[in-house]
Amino acid sequence: MGFFTFLFLVGLALAFPRCYFWILQTIVKEKTTTTKKKPLKTIAFLHPHCEGGGGGERVLWEAIHELLLNRHKLSIEKIIIYGAASNDKRLSKSISYEDKCTLMLKQTLDKVKSRFNIDIDANTQAHLKIIPIYWYWIIDAKYHPFATLFTQSFCAMFLMLEALFIRSKTSDLPHCVIDTTGLPFTYPFIRWCFSKQTCKIMSYVHYPVISSDMISRVSHGTQMYNNQTIYTRYKPLKLLKLWYYDIFAMLYGLCGFCFVDCVMVNSSWTKDHIVQLWGNCVARLLAFLHLPKTLWRSQRQQQVELVYPPCDVSELSSDNSDSAQRKPWVLSVGQFRPEKNHLLQIDSFQLFLEKLAKSKTSQSKWQPKLIMVGGVRNDEDKSRVAELQKKIEEKGLQHAIEIQVNLEWNKLCQLFQESFVGLHTMRDEHFGICVVEYMLAGLVVLAHCSAGPLMDIVGNGARENTTRLKTERGFLCSTVDEYADTLVDIFEKFDNGNGWKQMKTTAKTYAINYFSNTAFRVKFRTCVGKTLKAK
C-alpha cells in the first residue's frame, strides 16, 4: 500500500505544475475572449545579471528594445526580465512589490543608457517589467567548487521555480521564454510547466556550456583555467573528469535538442559546437547505454540560426579616428575574468617593450602604453584586478600598464579614439564583440587566433589549426612570443598614428556591413516572429 501511495504522490507532484499553469492560462484566455481583445503575447527573458555591462547584456537590451519598438507587429503585450534582485537598500524597505519592480527597472535602465547608449522612453517602459529573483546567488560559481557545470545548471531550475511560482502574477505568465544566459536545465523545467502550444522556448547561445574543445583538453592533459593541474597528472582523475564531461555533454544536448523551439548562436564557432552537441545527443545517449544507433531513426534536424551580436556602429564608426589624436596606446577591453587571460597581455607587453628597445624603431617622441579596461561585477573580480595590479608592480611596469574598471561609455569611446592597437587574448572567444569595436573605432586589431576572431571577424572564415595569421583586417596570435613580435611589427609602422591605414579602413568597412545593430535587430526580430507564429 505504501508503494502505491508513493507512486501517487510522485505522479501528483509531476502533474501539479502543468495543471496549475493550465488553469491560470485558461482564466487569462477567458478574460481576453470576453473583452474581445486581440490575443497578445508576454515574452520573458531569462538573464539574471541583466544590469551588467558585458557583451551579453548588450545583446539582451538591443533585443528587448527591438521587440518593444515592434510590439504591435508581433502582438506583444509586455516583456518580462527575470533578473537578479538589486542590493539597493531602498529595496529592502517595506515598499510594495510593484514599487520594487519599478525601482529596479529604473536603476537598470539608467545603467543601460550609460553603458550601451540604449534609451527606452517612458511610454515604452510601460510594457517592460523586471521580476526580481532573490535566489540568483545559487548559480554563483563560488558556491559550486566541485562538478560546477552540473550543479550550476541544476540549481538554475530553482531560479525558474522562484520566477514562475513565487514572483510571477497571473498576468505575467509567459508565452515565450528566451534564455540569453545559457541555463539549459531550465528548458525541461519550463516544458514541464507549459505545453509546447502555450509557451515557446528560445535560446540565444553566446558560448556552449560545454564544448568538444573542453573535452579534448582534458583528454590530452592540457592545463588551463578550467582544467587544473591535478587532472593532468593523475590518470584516474582525468578519466573521471572525462566521464563526467561526456555525461554532462549528453544531458546538455538533450535539453537543447528536445525542448528548444528556436536556437540562435552568435558565431560560426558556436554554431559548429551546438550542431555537434545538440544534434548528436541521442547518439551519445545510445552509446552511453550501449544500445545500437539504429534504434533512433528520426530524420529531425534542429535549425540553428546564426545571429551576430550587435555593435554600436553609428557612434564608433563616426569620423573620430584623426591620426593626430592617436597615441601609442594598446587598448584591451573585456571583463576581468580568468578566461580573458589578462596575464598573457602583461607578459606579452613586457616582452614587447624589451624587443622594441632593441629594434631600430625610434622611441624619442613616444612611449607605448597598455590600458586594460573591464567590468568588475563582484568580489572575485575585484580580487583578480588586485592580482593583476600586483603582477604589474612585481614586473615594474606601473609606468607602462594601466587598469581602469567600470568605465562609462563616453570615456571608453574617448579611449577608442586615442588608442592605436586593440588587444584581445581570450582563447576560444565565442565571438569577440570587443574585436569588432576595435575595427569600427579604427584601431589595428591584434586578437587571439581561435573561434570568433579567426572564423568570423578577422580570419576570413579560416578553420584550420593555425596559431598566427595576418589578414587584410588585422593580426591573429596565440603565444606570448607571437603577441610580442606582432606588436613590434605593428609599432614599426606607427608613423605618429598614420600607420596601417588601408588595413584599418578595410576592417571598419567589413564591421559596418556585417556586425551592426540593425543587422542583429532584424535577424533577432525575424526569429522571434517565426517562433511565435509556429504551432
PEMOZI-V294198 format. One record per residue. N is the residue number from 1. RES is the residue in three letters. PHI is phi in whole degrees, 0 to 359 (NA if undefined). OMEGA is omega in radians with two decimals (NA if undefined). Layout:
n: <N/N>
res: <RES/RES>
phi: <PHI/PHI>
omega: <OMEGA/OMEGA>
This chain:
n: <1/2/3/4/5/6/7/8/9/10/11/12/13/14/15/16/17/18/19/20/21/22/23/24/25/26/27/28/29/30/31/32/33/34/35/36/37/38/39/40/41/42/43/44/45/46/47/48/49/50/51/52/53/54/55/56/57/58/59/60/61/62/63/64/65/66/67/68/69/70/71/72/73/74/75/76/77/78/79/80/81/82/83/84/85/86/87/88/89/90/91/92/93/94/95/96/97/98/99/100/101/102/103/104/105/106/107/108/109/110/111/112/113/114/115/116/117/118/119/120/121/122/123/124/125/126/127/128/129/130/131/132/133/134/135/136/137/138/139/140/141/142/143/144/145/146/147/148/149/150/151/152/153/154/155/156/157/158/159/160/161/162/163/164/165/166/167/168/169/170/171/172/173/174/175/176/177/178/179/180/181/182/183/184/185/186/187/188/189/190/191/192/193/194/195/196/197/198/199/200/201/202/203/204/205/206/207/208/209/210/211/212/213/214/215/216/217/218/219/220/221/222/223/224/225/226/227/228/229/230/231/232/233/234/235/236/237/238/239/240/241/242/243/244/245/246/247/248/249/250/251/252/253/254/255/256/257/258/259/260/261/262/263/264/265/266/267/268/269/270/271/272/273/274/275/276/277/278/279/280/281/282/283/284/285/286/287/288/289/290/291/292/293/294/295/296/297/298/299/300/301/302/303/304/305/306/307/308/309/310/311/312/313/314/315/316/317/318/319/320/321/322/323/324/325/326/327/328/329/330/331/332/333/334/335/336/337/338/339/340/341/342/343/344/345/346/347/348/349/350/351/352/353/354/355/356/357/358/359/360/361/362/363/364/365/366/367/368/369/370/371/372/373/374/375/376/377/378/379/380/381/382/383/384/385/386/387/388/389/390/391/392/393/394/395/396/397/398/399/400/401/402/403/404/405/406/407/408/409/410/411/412/413/414/415/416/417/418/419/420/421/422/423/424/425/426/427/428/429/430/431/432/433/434/435/436/437/438/439/440/441/442/443/444/445/446/447/448/449/450/451/452/453/454/455/456/457/458/459/460/461/462/463/464/465/466/467/468/469/470/471/472/473/474/475/476/477/478/479/480/481/482/483/484/485/486/487/488/489/490/491/492/493/494/495/496/497/498/499/500/501/502/503/504/505/506/507/508/509/510/511/512/513/514/515/516/517/518/519/520/521/522/523/524/525/526/527/528/529/530/531/532/533/534/535>
res: <MET/GLY/PHE/PHE/THR/PHE/LEU/PHE/LEU/VAL/GLY/LEU/ALA/LEU/ALA/PHE/PRO/ARG/CYS/TYR/PHE/TRP/ILE/LEU/GLN/THR/ILE/VAL/LYS/GLU/LYS/THR/THR/THR/THR/LYS/LYS/LYS/PRO/LEU/LYS/THR/ILE/ALA/PHE/LEU/HIS/PRO/HIS/CYS/GLU/GLY/GLY/GLY/GLY/GLY/GLU/ARG/VAL/LEU/TRP/GLU/ALA/ILE/HIS/GLU/LEU/LEU/LEU/ASN/ARG/HIS/LYS/LEU/SER/ILE/GLU/LYS/ILE/ILE/ILE/TYR/GLY/ALA/ALA/SER/ASN/ASP/LYS/ARG/LEU/SER/LYS/SER/ILE/SER/TYR/GLU/ASP/LYS/CYS/THR/LEU/MET/LEU/LYS/GLN/THR/LEU/ASP/LYS/VAL/LYS/SER/ARG/PHE/ASN/ILE/ASP/ILE/ASP/ALA/ASN/THR/GLN/ALA/HIS/LEU/LYS/ILE/ILE/PRO/ILE/TYR/TRP/TYR/TRP/ILE/ILE/ASP/ALA/LYS/TYR/HIS/PRO/PHE/ALA/THR/LEU/PHE/THR/GLN/SER/PHE/CYS/ALA/MET/PHE/LEU/MET/LEU/GLU/ALA/LEU/PHE/ILE/ARG/SER/LYS/THR/SER/ASP/LEU/PRO/HIS/CYS/VAL/ILE/ASP/THR/THR/GLY/LEU/PRO/PHE/THR/TYR/PRO/PHE/ILE/ARG/TRP/CYS/PHE/SER/LYS/GLN/THR/CYS/LYS/ILE/MET/SER/TYR/VAL/HIS/TYR/PRO/VAL/ILE/SER/SER/ASP/MET/ILE/SER/ARG/VAL/SER/HIS/GLY/THR/GLN/MET/TYR/ASN/ASN/GLN/THR/ILE/TYR/THR/ARG/TYR/LYS/PRO/LEU/LYS/LEU/LEU/LYS/LEU/TRP/TYR/TYR/ASP/ILE/PHE/ALA/MET/LEU/TYR/GLY/LEU/CYS/GLY/PHE/CYS/PHE/VAL/ASP/CYS/VAL/MET/VAL/ASN/SER/SER/TRP/THR/LYS/ASP/HIS/ILE/VAL/GLN/LEU/TRP/GLY/ASN/CYS/VAL/ALA/ARG/LEU/LEU/ALA/PHE/LEU/HIS/LEU/PRO/LYS/THR/LEU/TRP/ARG/SER/GLN/ARG/GLN/GLN/GLN/VAL/GLU/LEU/VAL/TYR/PRO/PRO/CYS/ASP/VAL/SER/GLU/LEU/SER/SER/ASP/ASN/SER/ASP/SER/ALA/GLN/ARG/LYS/PRO/TRP/VAL/LEU/SER/VAL/GLY/GLN/PHE/ARG/PRO/GLU/LYS/ASN/HIS/LEU/LEU/GLN/ILE/ASP/SER/PHE/GLN/LEU/PHE/LEU/GLU/LYS/LEU/ALA/LYS/SER/LYS/THR/SER/GLN/SER/LYS/TRP/GLN/PRO/LYS/LEU/ILE/MET/VAL/GLY/GLY/VAL/ARG/ASN/ASP/GLU/ASP/LYS/SER/ARG/VAL/ALA/GLU/LEU/GLN/LYS/LYS/ILE/GLU/GLU/LYS/GLY/LEU/GLN/HIS/ALA/ILE/GLU/ILE/GLN/VAL/ASN/LEU/GLU/TRP/ASN/LYS/LEU/CYS/GLN/LEU/PHE/GLN/GLU/SER/PHE/VAL/GLY/LEU/HIS/THR/MET/ARG/ASP/GLU/HIS/PHE/GLY/ILE/CYS/VAL/VAL/GLU/TYR/MET/LEU/ALA/GLY/LEU/VAL/VAL/LEU/ALA/HIS/CYS/SER/ALA/GLY/PRO/LEU/MET/ASP/ILE/VAL/GLY/ASN/GLY/ALA/ARG/GLU/ASN/THR/THR/ARG/LEU/LYS/THR/GLU/ARG/GLY/PHE/LEU/CYS/SER/THR/VAL/ASP/GLU/TYR/ALA/ASP/THR/LEU/VAL/ASP/ILE/PHE/GLU/LYS/PHE/ASP/ASN/GLY/ASN/GLY/TRP/LYS/GLN/MET/LYS/THR/THR/ALA/LYS/THR/TYR/ALA/ILE/ASN/TYR/PHE/SER/ASN/THR/ALA/PHE/ARG/VAL/LYS/PHE/ARG/THR/CYS/VAL/GLY/LYS/THR/LEU/LYS/ALA/LYS>
phi: <NA/298/296/292/297/298/298/297/294/297/298/296/296/289/275/302/303/298/294/299/287/295/296/297/293/296/297/298/297/295/296/296/292/291/272/56/268/292/299/251/256/247/255/243/254/264/206/308/263/289/269/292/241/270/296/296/286/297/303/303/281/296/295/298/299/296/293/294/293/246/295/289/294/266/56/259/276/203/240/244/241/273/239/297/297/289/269/302/297/295/280/275/286/282/248/291/299/296/293/297/298/295/293/300/297/297/298/292/294/297/293/296/294/291/275/248/59/254/251/260/292/299/295/288/300/296/257/233/214/254/265/290/253/270/267/300/297/288/255/290/300/292/268/228/291/236/47/302/302/289/293/297/296/295/294/299/299/289/297/292/300/293/297/274/269/255/267/277/266/302/285/262/297/278/262/203/249/246/269/246/249/105/237/293/287/284/297/296/293/297/293/296/274/230/283/297/285/266/212/273/238/238/221/254/265/279/204/301/302/221/225/295/295/297/295/296/295/294/298/267/71/277/280/202/300/254/215/293/302/301/279/270/269/252/300/301/291/296/294/296/292/298/298/297/297/297/294/295/300/295/294/300/296/296/299/285/292/273/238/270/274/215/247/242/232/260/199/295/298/297/299/302/288/293/300/291/284/281/288/256/294/293/297/298/297/296/293/296/272/59/248/292/295/293/293/254/248/295/262/295/235/274/281/245/266/271/236/298/294/277/221/285/295/300/278/288/267/293/286/240/253/302/301/295/278/289/246/285/253/253/256/238/240/171/299/277/241/304/291/287/60/293/298/298/296/295/298/295/290/298/295/299/297/294/288/295/297/271/280/272/293/288/241/291/254/209/226/300/216/258/243/258/247/194/272/245/262/205/296/296/296/299/296/294/296/297/294/294/297/296/298/298/292/298/273/68/250/301/284/248/232/230/246/233/247/48/284/290/300/294/287/294/299/297/293/300/287/263/278/249/239/255/251/218/228/280/281/56/296/309/227/108/297/295/295/296/297/301/297/295/278/84/267/283/273/230/237/284/275/196/48/304/302/282/269/238/258/252/272/56/74/296/232/288/279/235/248/214/203/236/234/288/248/161/241/231/220/225/249/301/298/295/296/296/298/291/297/298/300/295/283/293/246/300/50/55/97/269/290/59/298/296/298/293/293/298/296/295/299/297/296/296/287/248/235/280/302/298/299/296/299/298/294/294/298/298/296/294/300/296/292/293/279/295/269>
omega: <-3.14/-3.13/3.13/3.06/3.11/3.12/3.13/-3.13/3.09/3.11/3.11/3.14/3.14/-3.07/-3.02/-3.10/-3.12/-3.14/-3.11/-3.12/3.07/3.11/-3.14/3.14/3.09/3.12/3.13/-3.13/3.14/3.11/3.13/-3.11/-3.10/3.12/3.09/3.09/3.07/-3.10/-3.14/-3.04/2.99/-3.14/3.12/3.06/3.07/-3.09/-3.04/-3.12/-3.07/-3.12/-3.10/-3.07/-3.11/3.14/3.10/3.13/3.05/3.08/-3.12/-3.00/3.01/3.14/-3.14/-3.13/3.13/3.14/3.11/3.14/-3.11/-3.07/3.14/3.13/-3.08/-3.12/3.12/3.10/3.13/3.11/-3.12/3.04/3.00/-3.05/3.14/3.13/-3.13/3.08/3.14/-3.11/3.14/3.14/3.14/3.12/-3.09/3.05/-3.06/-3.14/-3.13/3.10/3.09/3.12/-3.13/-3.13/3.09/-3.14/-3.14/3.13/-3.10/-3.13/3.06/3.11/-3.14/3.13/-3.13/-3.04/-3.00/-3.12/3.07/-3.06/3.11/-3.03/-3.03/-3.13/3.13/3.13/-3.14/-3.13/-3.11/-3.11/3.02/3.05/-3.07/3.10/-3.08/-3.14/-3.06/-3.10/-3.05/3.07/3.07/-3.05/-3.08/3.09/-3.11/-3.10/-3.13/3.14/-3.00/-3.10/-3.08/-3.06/3.08/-3.12/3.13/-3.12/3.12/3.10/3.14/3.03/3.11/3.08/3.11/-3.08/-3.03/-3.02/-2.99/-3.00/-3.02/3.00/-3.14/-3.12/-3.11/-3.11/-3.05/2.97/3.11/3.08/-3.13/3.11/3.13/-3.11/-3.08/3.14/-2.94/-3.09/3.06/-3.09/3.10/3.10/3.11/3.13/3.05/-3.10/-3.06/3.05/-3.13/-3.12/-3.05/-3.12/3.10/3.08/3.08/-3.14/2.99/-3.01/3.04/-3.04/3.12/3.13/3.03/-3.11/3.11/3.09/3.10/3.13/-3.13/-3.14/3.10/-3.12/-3.10/3.10/3.14/-3.14/3.14/-3.10/3.12/3.06/-3.01/-3.06/-3.08/3.13/3.11/-3.08/-3.01/-3.05/3.12/3.12/3.11/3.12/3.11/3.13/3.08/3.10/3.11/3.13/-3.14/3.13/-3.13/3.10/3.11/3.14/3.11/3.12/3.14/3.11/-3.13/-3.06/-3.01/-2.95/-3.08/-3.12/-3.14/3.13/3.03/3.12/-3.00/-3.13/3.10/3.12/3.12/-3.14/3.13/-3.10/3.14/3.10/-3.12/-3.06/-3.08/-3.10/-3.10/-3.03/-3.14/3.09/3.08/-3.13/3.14/3.12/3.13/-3.14/-3.14/3.11/-3.14/-3.13/-3.11/3.10/-3.14/-3.07/-3.10/3.11/-3.09/3.07/-3.11/3.13/3.14/-3.09/3.08/-3.12/-3.12/3.14/-3.04/3.02/-3.07/-3.08/-3.00/-3.08/-3.06/-3.05/3.10/-3.04/-3.06/-3.03/3.09/-3.07/-3.11/3.14/-3.05/3.10/-3.10/-3.10/3.01/-3.06/3.07/-3.13/3.13/-3.14/-3.10/3.08/-3.06/-3.05/3.11/2.98/3.10/3.11/3.08/3.12/-3.13/-3.14/-3.13/-3.10/3.08/3.13/3.10/3.14/3.12/-3.13/3.14/-3.14/-3.13/-3.09/-3.11/-3.10/3.14/3.11/-3.05/-3.05/-3.06/3.13/-3.13/-3.12/3.09/3.11/3.13/-3.11/-3.14/3.12/3.05/-3.01/-3.02/-3.09/3.12/3.09/3.11/3.13/3.13/3.10/3.11/3.11/3.11/3.13/3.10/3.12/3.13/-3.14/3.12/-3.14/-3.14/-3.08/-3.10/-3.12/-3.00/-3.11/-3.10/3.10/3.07/-3.06/3.06/-3.10/3.08/-3.03/-3.11/3.10/3.08/3.10/3.10/3.09/3.08/-3.10/-3.01/-3.07/-3.10/-3.10/3.02/-3.01/3.13/-3.03/-3.10/3.07/3.14/3.01/-3.06/3.07/-3.12/-3.09/3.13/3.11/3.09/3.12/3.06/-3.11/-3.12/-3.09/3.09/3.08/3.00/-3.04/3.02/-3.01/3.13/-3.05/3.14/2.97/-3.02/3.12/-3.13/-2.97/-3.02/-2.92/-3.04/-2.90/3.05/3.11/-3.12/3.12/-3.08/-3.11/-3.12/-3.11/-3.11/-3.05/3.01/3.10/3.13/-3.12/3.13/-3.08/3.10/-3.11/-3.13/-3.02/3.12/-3.13/-3.13/3.11/-3.11/3.14/-3.12/3.08/3.08/3.13/-3.11/-3.05/3.02/3.08/3.14/3.03/3.13/3.09/-3.08/-3.02/3.06/-3.09/-3.09/3.13/-3.11/3.12/3.12/-3.13/-3.13/3.13/-3.14/-3.12/3.14/-3.08/-2.97/-2.96/-3.11/3.04/-3.07/3.14/3.12/-3.05/-3.13/-3.11/-3.12/3.14/3.13/-3.14/3.13/3.14/3.12/-3.11/3.14/-3.13/-3.09/3.13/NA>
